[in-house]
Amino acid sequence: MKVLPFKIPKPRNEALVYQLDRVEAFYDQLHQHGEIQISYISKGEGSLIVGDSINEYKANDLLIIGGFVPHVFKSDVTASPVSEMHTLFFDLHSFGKDFFDIADLSLTQDFFKKSELGMRVLSNKKTIIDEFLKLSSQNKVEQIATLLMIISHVSKAKTAPLSSFVYRKSFSDDEGKRMNNVYKYAMEKFNEPISLEEVASIANMSRNAFCRYFKKRTNKTFFQFLIEIRIENACKLIVNKPELSISLISEQCGFNNIANFNRKFKELKGCPPTQYRSQF
């Protein structure tokens, strides 16, 4: 299976795909597809990279990922042995070239604009989840009607972007494999010292060429990206392992200096790790 681009399997001429994934771990290769993806996570948790940003996901999350936005799920199988996701796939022209441009559907324009960076739904979640739970027993006409209801509810809900930058040029298959290898290496080795030479070799590039390549496609340096991965993993430990000291969590997440950990944590999360823990 190609890493990038990724084609959603669907019957010919089918405009909307409803898919239920019930697996040990979600598809964990960096990929992008032309379809917009609206997903309800009913079981499981882990990390999600969308565009230039790494996020946590967990049960009852509602996530929207725009067309051709690179993303990868990394399920935490130690926290949840089963991952389950309900997803709708469609694109702007699924129901006709100008369908979403008609005046009656003007409310949807904000939805499509926000989906370009991906978004997480923060309010109105129960109403949207109830719509998702109808899909498995519906025929195609009913599923299309439910999609429109979900878009309407999301358009009126409070949301937060999943990324701040998306590389607009579609990745070639070779580029996709290269970026996937770099992402996978960083997510698996984040708690160890990683040098630029090391990760450049994973990409099969020189150090300078890799730095330019990664920055162009993510709008950040590799080490900025690595720090974000480390901080996200630290957040999980802070919340789920209250018996661990902040200094030990810092070490386990790849920081060899507690002062640097505290500074980077506050930059990314807006508060020091001790305050973050107290919120939970």
HELIX and SHEET records of a PDB file:
HELIX    1   1 PHE A   99  ASP A  101  5                                   3    
HELIX    2   2 ALA A  103  LEU A  105  5                                   3    
HELIX    3   3 THR A  108  SER A  115  1                                   8    
HELIX    4   4 LYS A  125  PHE A  132  1                                   8    
HELIX    5   5 LEU A  135  SER A  137  5                                   3    
HELIX    6   6 LYS A  140  LYS A  156  1                                  17    
HELIX    7   7 ASP A  173  LYS A  189  1                                  17    
HELIX    8   8 LEU A  196  ILE A  202  1                                   7    
HELIX    9   9 ARG A  207  THR A  218  1                                  12    
HELIX   10  10 PHE A  222  ASN A  240  1                                  19    
HELIX   11  11 ILE A  246  GLN A  252  1                                   7    
HELIX   12  12 ILE A  258  LYS A  269  1                                  12    
HELIX   13  13 PRO A  273  SER A  278  1                                   6    
SHEET    1   A 6 VAL A  17  VAL A  23  0                                        
SHEET    2   A 6 SER A  83  PHE A  90 -1                                        
SHEET    3   A 6 ILE A  36  LYS A  43 -1                                        
SHEET    4   A 6 LEU A  62  ILE A  65 -1                                        
SHEET    5   A 6 MET A 119  VAL A 121 -1                                        
SHEET    6   A 6 THR A 159  PRO A 161 -1                                        
SHEET    1   B 3 SER A  53  TYR A  57  0                                        
SHEET    2   B 3 GLY A  46  VAL A  50 -1                                        
SHEET    3   B 3 HIS A  71  SER A  75 -1                                        
END                                                                             
